[in-house]
Amino acid sequence: MSKDRRILIVDDSAAILELIGGMLNDLGYKYVTRFSSSVDAINEVRRFPAKYDIVLTDLNMPDIDGMGVIRELGNMSFKGGVCIISDLDVRIIELAAEVARQQFICLLGNVSKPLKVEALQLIIDRMDQIEERRFTNFKKMRKEELLNCIMSHQVIPYYQPKLNPQNNRVESLEVLARIRLPGEADAVLPGRFIPTAIKHDLMDLMTMQLAETTAKDISKLSEIFGDKVKISINLSAQQLADLEIPNRLESLFEARGIEKTRVVLEITEEYALKTSEQMESLNRLRIKGYGLSMDDFGTGFTNIQQLRSLPFTEVKIDRTLINHIHQDKFSQVIVQSLAEITNSFDVDLVAEGIEHFEDLDYLYSRYPGILLQGFLICRPKPIESLGSWYNSWLKGVGATLATNGTSS
């Protein structure tokens, strides 16, 4: 967690500016800039677009209100996070989140008055989590190193279960890339090699190698979890621009005799889904019978209207909305709205990134149909470790869930 974050606050109340600035300083954040004019704040970000990590904005301001600030930040492709300073009712939260998604803005949440230090820290922690997923803090592999790993078949799948709380069974397993180097006990995490793969157009090679190994593993996975367990393989929005990707995947899985209904393709969003080629690939994959999952919903580019029109069979709620959901009204409203929408057109909903019992309890008690995924349930594991984990789960925490719920 970096205390060097540059934070901009815009509010027409001098007292609020002083209060929030002081709280952030007390938390150890030194680079805090205050603006009482939204016009001046927007001009500042326009002049220095990469300077600020987080913008906190009031909603009700003269000249340009908070929604206008979000829109203007979107117009200049602001890459940081935005937080609203306001007491929000449900409809305003939903509208603000939708405006942010339409503008490709990462909306971190809201802080309500009276302001609390803990709420501000939660917002900044959420930005930290998003940047961790962007792989900004890892020493990157060189292209030659990664190519050698791919050609040597050192890119291997780790599996993370998605649990159905209604029957305490693993419904699906997400396939996550790791690299196993000779002589090293720990696998190389994706933060070191995924950016290199994206930069040098190696994602397809790596994806197909992971899919091939997973196809070989599926009989063993079926022994552990049953013959209906699904596998979820990640595809980037960038990869969907290749119109041949549906055919290559089909050839691979057909050669292994794997039913298409057991394969879900999770679409990650480094870039927005907007080209005709991407849409065609999505539709062809769905027509062929594969499941389609929208990953990281809530901080990605897809908005509610697109979600209604695109052929997804599953939506994964971004981990930043799940972490501390038991005490975060903003996250609660977004998840409630999303649960209602997905339920209305028969789309599975997954809560990923569950790390705290309080969040598990909140989700389990309110959304019995949601699938659960996260470190609290199971960290990503190689196939040889899954059987022992599942036995322990069914006898331990899983047994408690099945009999008493999560409350103890």
C-alpha positions in Angstrom: 0.0 0.0 0.0 1.7 3.2 -1.2 1.5 6.4 0.8 2.8 8.3 -2.3 -0.6 8.3 -4.0 -1.6 11.7 -5.4 -5.2 12.5 -4.4 -7.4 15.4 -5.7 -10.4 16.5 -3.8 -13.1 18.8 -5.3 -15.9 20.1 -3.1 -17.5 23.6 -2.9 -17.3 23.5 0.9 -14.1 24.7 2.4 -14.8 22.9 5.6 -15.2 19.5 3.8 -12.0 20.1 1.8 -10.1 20.9 5.1 -11.7 17.9 6.9 -10.9 15.3 4.1 -7.5 16.7 3.5 -6.6 16.5 7.2 -7.9 12.9 7.4 -5.8 11.8 4.4 -2.8 13.6 5.9 -3.4 11.7 9.2 -3.5 8.5 7.3 0.0 9.3 5.9 -1.0 10.6 2.4 1.1 13.7 1.8 0.2 14.6 -1.8 -3.4 15.9 -1.4 -4.6 18.7 -3.7 -7.9 20.6 -2.9 -10.2 22.4 -5.3 -13.4 24.3 -4.4 -14.2 24.8 -8.1 -15.0 21.8 -10.3 -14.0 23.7 -13.4 -10.5 24.4 -11.9 -10.2 20.7 -10.8 -11.1 19.4 -14.3 -8.6 21.8 -15.9 -5.9 20.6 -13.5 -6.4 17.0 -14.4 -6.6 17.9 -18.1 -3.2 19.6 -17.8 -1.6 16.8 -15.8 -3.7 13.6 -16.7 -1.2 11.1 -15.2 -0.5 13.1 -12.1 -3.5 12.0 -9.9 -4.3 8.4 -8.8 -7.7 9.2 -7.1 -10.3 12.0 -7.5 -12.8 12.5 -4.7 -15.7 14.7 -5.9 -18.9 16.1 -4.4 -22.1 15.6 -6.4 -23.9 18.8 -5.7 -21.7 21.7 -6.9 -22.2 24.9 -8.9 -20.9 25.1 -12.5 -20.2 21.4 -13.1 -21.7 18.8 -10.7 -20.2 15.5 -9.7 -21.8 13.6 -12.6 -20.3 16.2 -15.0 -16.8 15.7 -13.3 -17.1 11.9 -14.0 -18.1 12.6 -17.6 -15.2 15.0 -18.2 -12.7 12.6 -16.6 -14.0 9.9 -19.0 -13.6 12.3 -22.0 -9.9 12.6 -21.1 -9.5 8.9 -20.5 -8.5 9.3 -16.8 -6.8 6.1 -15.6 -7.2 6.6 -11.9 -10.1 5.9 -9.6 -13.1 8.2 -8.6 -14.9 8.4 -5.3 -18.1 10.4 -4.7 -18.5 12.5 -1.5 -22.2 12.3 -0.8 -25.0 10.6 1.1 -26.5 8.6 -1.7 -29.8 6.9 -2.0 -30.0 3.7 -4.0 -31.0 5.2 -7.3 -28.2 7.7 -7.3 -25.6 5.1 -6.6 -26.9 3.0 -9.5 -26.9 6.0 -11.8 -23.4 7.1 -10.8 -22.0 3.6 -11.3 -23.7 3.4 -14.7 -22.4 6.8 -15.8 -18.9 5.8 -14.7 -19.0 2.5 -16.7 -20.3 4.3 -19.8 -17.3 6.7 -19.5 -14.9 3.9 -18.8 -14.2 5.4 -15.4 -13.3 3.3 -12.4 -15.8 4.3 -9.7 -14.3 3.3 -6.3 -17.4 4.0 -4.2 -18.7 6.8 -2.0 -17.9 8.3 1.3 -20.9 9.6 3.3 -21.2 12.5 5.7 -20.2 12.5 8.6 -16.9 11.4 7.1 -14.9 8.6 8.7 -11.2 7.8 8.3 -12.0 4.1 7.9 -14.2 4.9 4.9 -11.5 6.9 3.2 -8.9 4.1 3.8 -11.3 1.6 2.3 -11.6 3.6 -0.9 -7.8 3.8 -1.2 -7.4 0.1 -0.4 -9.8 -0.6 -3.3 -7.6 1.4 -5.7 -4.6 -0.7 -4.4 -6.5 -3.9 -5.3 -7.3 -2.7 -8.8 -3.7 -1.8 -9.4 -2.5 -5.1 -8.2 -4.7 -6.7 -10.9 -3.1 -4.4 -13.4 0.3 -5.9 -12.5 2.0 -2.6 -11.9 4.3 -3.8 -9.1 6.0 -6.8 -10.5 9.4 -7.3 -12.1 8.4 -8.4 -15.7 9.8 -11.4 -17.5 11.6 -10.6 -20.7 10.0 -11.8 -24.0 12.8 -14.4 -24.6 12.3 -15.9 -21.1 8.5 -16.2 -21.5 8.9 -17.7 -25.0 11.3 -20.3 -23.6 8.8 -21.1 -20.8 6.0 -21.6 -23.4 8.1 -23.7 -25.7 9.3 -25.8 -22.7 5.6 -26.3 -21.6 6.4 -24.7 -18.2 3.1 -22.6 -18.4 0.7 -24.7 -16.3 -2.8 -24.4 -15.0 -3.7 -23.7 -11.4 -7.3 -24.2 -10.5 -9.6 -22.1 -8.3 -13.0 -23.5 -7.4 -16.4 -21.6 -7.7 -18.6 -23.0 -5.0 -22.3 -23.4 -5.1 -23.6 -22.6 -1.5 -26.9 -24.3 -2.1 -25.4 -27.8 -2.3 -21.8 -27.0 -1.1 -20.4 -28.4 -4.3 -17.8 -27.1 -6.7 -19.7 -26.1 -9.8 -16.8 -24.7 -11.8 -13.0 -24.2 -11.7 -11.3 -21.1 -13.1 -8.0 -21.9 -14.9 -5.2 -19.5 -13.9 -1.8 -19.4 -15.6 1.3 -20.1 -13.6 4.9 -20.9 -14.6 6.8 -23.7 -12.9 10.6 -23.2 -13.3 13.0 -26.1 -12.7 14.4 -26.1 -9.2 12.0 -23.5 -7.8 9.4 -24.5 -5.2 7.0 -21.6 -5.9 5.2 -21.0 -9.2 5.8 -17.7 -11.0 2.8 -15.4 -10.5 1.0 -13.9 -13.5 2.0 -10.4 -12.6 5.5 -11.2 -13.9 4.5 -12.7 -17.3 1.0 -11.6 -18.4 2.0 -8.0 -19.2 4.9 -9.4 -21.3 2.5 -11.8 -23.1 0.1 -9.0 -23.9 2.9 -6.6 -25.1 4.5 -9.2 -27.4 1.3 -10.9 -28.7 2.0 -14.2 -26.8 -1.4 -14.5 -25.2 -2.8 -16.9 -27.8 0.1 -19.2 -27.5 -0.2 -19.3 -23.8 -4.0 -19.7 -23.8 -3.9 -22.6 -26.1 -1.2 -24.3 -24.1 -3.3 -23.9 -20.9 -6.4 -25.1 -22.7 -4.5 -28.2 -23.9 -3.3 -29.1 -20.5 -6.7 -28.4 -18.9 -8.3 -30.7 -21.5 -6.0 -33.5 -20.4 -6.8 -32.8 -16.8 -10.5 -32.8 -17.1 -10.9 -36.6 -16.4 -9.1 -36.2 -13.1 -11.1 -33.1 -12.3 -14.3 -35.1 -12.9 -13.1 -37.8 -10.5 -12.7 -35.2 -7.8 -15.7 -32.9 -8.4 -18.1 -35.0 -10.5 -18.6 -35.3 -14.3 -20.6 -32.0 -14.6 -17.9 -29.7 -13.2 -17.1 -26.9 -15.6 -13.8 -25.3 -16.5 -13.4 -21.5 -17.0 -10.6 -20.3 -19.3 -9.6 -16.6 -19.6 -9.7 -14.8 -22.9 -8.9 -11.2 -23.2 -11.1 -8.8 -25.2 -8.0 -8.2 -27.4 -8.0 -12.0 -28.3 -11.6 -11.8 -29.4 -10.5 -9.6 -32.3 -9.1 -12.8 -33.9 -12.0 -14.4 -35.7 -10.2 -17.8 -35.7 -10.1 -18.1 -31.9 -13.5 -19.9 -31.8 -12.4 -22.5 -34.4 -9.1 -23.1 -32.7 -10.7 -23.7 -29.3 -13.4 -25.9 -30.9 -10.8 -28.1 -32.6 -8.8 -28.5 -29.4 -11.8 -29.5 -27.2 -13.4 -31.7 -29.9 -10.1 -33.6 -30.2 -10.3 -34.4 -26.5 -14.0 -35.3 -26.6 -14.9 -32.5 -24.1 -18.5 -31.3 -24.1 -18.8 -27.6 -25.0 -21.3 -27.1 -22.2 -18.5 -27.8 -19.7 -16.3 -25.0 -21.0 -16.8 -21.4 -20.0 -14.7 -18.6 -21.5 -14.1 -15.7 -19.1 -13.7 -12.5 -21.0 -11.2 -10.1 -19.3 -11.3 -6.4 -20.2 -8.0 -4.7 -20.7 -9.8 -3.0 -23.6 -13.5 -2.3 -24.2 -15.7 -4.7 -26.2 -16.6 -2.6 -29.1 -15.4 -3.9 -32.5 -17.4 -5.9 -34.9 -14.8 -8.7 -34.8 -15.1 -9.0 -31.0 -18.8 -9.2 -31.2 -18.7 -11.8 -33.9 -16.3 -14.0 -31.9 -18.5 -13.7 -28.8 -21.5 -14.7 -30.8 -19.8 -17.6 -32.6 -18.5 -19.0 -29.3 -21.9 -18.9 -27.8 -23.5 -20.4 -30.9 -21.0 -23.3 -30.7 -22.3 -23.9 -27.2 -19.6 -22.5 -24.9 -20.5 -20.5 -21.8 -19.4 -16.9 -21.7 -18.5 -15.1 -18.5 -17.9 -11.4 -18.1 -15.0 -11.0 -15.6 -14.5 -8.1 -13.2 -17.9 -6.5 -13.6 -18.0 -3.3 -11.8 -14.6 -1.9 -12.7 -14.4 -3.0 -16.3 -15.8 -1.3 -19.4 -19.1 -3.2 -19.9 -22.2 -1.3 -18.8 -25.7 -2.6 -17.9 -27.1 -2.0 -21.4 -24.3 -4.0 -23.0 -24.8 -6.7 -20.4 -28.4 -7.0 -21.5 -27.5 -7.3 -25.2 -24.3 -9.4 -25.2 -24.6 -13.3 -25.0 -23.1 -13.8 -21.5 -24.1 -16.8 -19.4 -22.2 -15.7 -16.3 -21.2 -12.4 -14.7 -18.3 -12.2 -12.1 -18.6 -9.3 -9.6 -15.2 -7.6 -9.3 -13.4 -8.4 -6.1 -13.2 -4.7 -5.2 -17.0 -4.7 -4.7 -16.9 -7.9 -2.6 -14.1 -6.9 -0.2 -15.8 -5.5 2.9 -19.3 -5.6 1.3 -20.7 -6.4 4.7 -20.1 -2.8 5.7 -20.1 -0.9 2.4 -23.4 0.5 1.2 -22.1 1.4 -2.2 -21.1 -2.2 -2.9 -24.3 -3.6 -1.4 -26.4 -1.5 -3.8 -24.4 -2.4 -6.9 -24.5 -6.1 -6.1 -28.2 -6.1 -5.2 -29.0 -4.4 -8.6 -26.7 -6.8 -10.5 -28.3 -9.8 -8.8 -31.8 -8.7 -9.8 -30.7 -8.1 -13.4 -28.8 -11.4 -13.9 -31.7 -13.3 -12.2 -34.2 -11.7 -14.6 -32.4 -13.2 -17.7 -31.1 -16.4 -16.2 -27.4 -15.5 -16.0 -25.2 -17.0 -13.3 -23.6 -14.6 -10.8 -20.2 -15.2 -9.2 -18.7 -13.3 -6.3 -14.9 -13.4 -6.6 -12.2 -12.3 -4.2 -13.9 -13.5 -1.0 -11.3 -13.2 1.8 -13.3 -12.4 4.9 -15.9 -14.4 6.9 -18.1 -11.4 7.3 -18.3 -10.9 3.6 -19.0 -14.6 3.1 -21.7 -14.5 5.7 -23.3 -11.4 4.0 -23.4 -13.0 0.6 -24.4 -16.5 1.8 -27.4 -15.2 3.8 -28.7 -12.8 1.1 -27.8 -14.5 -2.2 -28.1 -18.3 -1.9 -27.9 -18.7 -5.7 -24.6 -16.9 -6.1 -21.4 -18.8 -6.8 -18.6 -18.1 -4.4 -14.9 -17.8 -5.2 -11.9 -16.5 -3.3 -8.9 -17.2 -1.0 -11.2 -17.8 2.0 -12.6 -20.8 0.2 -9.6 -22.0 -1.8 -6.4 -20.4 -3.2 -5.5 -21.4 -6.8 -3.9 -24.8 -6.6 -2.2 -27.3 -9.0 -4.4 -30.3 -9.8 -2.5 -32.6 -7.5 -3.6 -30.5 -4.5 -7.3 -30.2 -5.3 -8.5 -33.6 -3.9 -7.1 -33.1 -0.4 -8.4 -29.6 -0.3 -11.9 -30.7 -1.3 -12.0 -33.4 1.3 -10.9 -31.0 4.0 -13.5 -28.4 2.8 -16.4 -30.9 3.0 -15.4 -31.9 6.5 -14.5 -28.5 7.8 -15.9 -25.0 6.8 -18.1 -26.6 4.1 -19.8 -28.8 6.6 -20.5 -25.8 8.8 -22.0 -23.9 5.9 -24.2 -26.8 5.0 -25.6 -27.2 8.5 -25.5 -23.8 10.1 -24.8 -21.2 7.5 -21.7 -19.2 8.0 -22.6 -17.7 11.4 -20.9 -19.3 14.3 
